Amino acid sequence: MQAVWVNGIPTDQIKVTDRGFCYGDGVFETIAVVDGRPQLLSQHLNRMRSSLERLGFPEAIESVIESDLALLSFQGDQTLKLIVTRGNGFRGYMPPQEVSATRVMTLTDRVINYDRADQGVVTRLCDYRLPLNPVLAQLKHLNRLDQIMARNEWHDPNIAEGIMLDAEGFLIEGTMSNLFWFNSVAGELQTPLIDRCGVKGVMRDHIISLSHREGVRVVEGRFAPSVLSEASEAFICNSLIGIWPIVALDHNHYKIGSITRKLQSILARELD
């Protein structure tokens, strides 16, 4: 089942002149609904607010989005997607001086893949590299061509995710997830620094906060792929999948370790 609202009205139609359609001029958030409750909703709205501000959208849009959400009735396990574009425009890249944003909400049923959370997943390194662009780094903007190019590299259903490097060869993220690993030599949880490209995931930041709370040291930095050979465990995460342990990444193989299981357990309790 899928329900769609555009600017607070039940419809699945937008104008072909919408700048989100024409240029990818906008942002989006994808939110898990568990037992009728949107998870980490305030964090998602805060990221959307920050993203819209960086793209120069007017502040008044924020209150309208919250009014749109009040129209929804959540039931069971669903996926809520929020999209905000700069609205309709004429030809050319120059944004309109007065923005009349387009707001799209979709609500769909969600099937949770418990096997991947329990048994772990196989991943691979992608050949396609993310270009460096600090201005758009961290944002969940509508231009996902980098991720599409990387995801098109494999069609093996046994491979759940591809890990992407930046233009300089440093680890960044998965095509649809963020990446963590436990470095047994340094005794710390490590994750790529998202300051020049990539998406600063809501679940990523939540896991960092949980780890600090549980006394697990987390280091964000620029890491070459070779560091993964020193990892005793690794996992990917996002707001829909939670945490999926990695059991293989190309020639590296991992056991599902205690740090991963502990974080999964805490998330299950918090988000249940």
Buried (B, 14 or more C-beta within 10 A) or exposed (E): EEEBBBBBEEEEEBEEEBBBBBBBBBBBBBBBBBEEEBBBBEBBBBBBBBBBEBBEBEEEBBEBBEEBBEEBEBEEBBBBBBBBBBBBBEEEEEBEEEBEBBBBBBBBEBEEEEEBBEEBBBBBBBEBBBEEBEEBBBBBBBEBEBBEBBBEBEEEEEBBBBBBBBEEEBBBBBBBBBBBBBBEEEEBBBBBBBEBBBBBBBBBBBBBEBBEEEEBEBEBEBBEBEBBEBBBBBBBBBBBBBBBBBBBBEEBEBEBBEBBBBBBEBBEEEBE
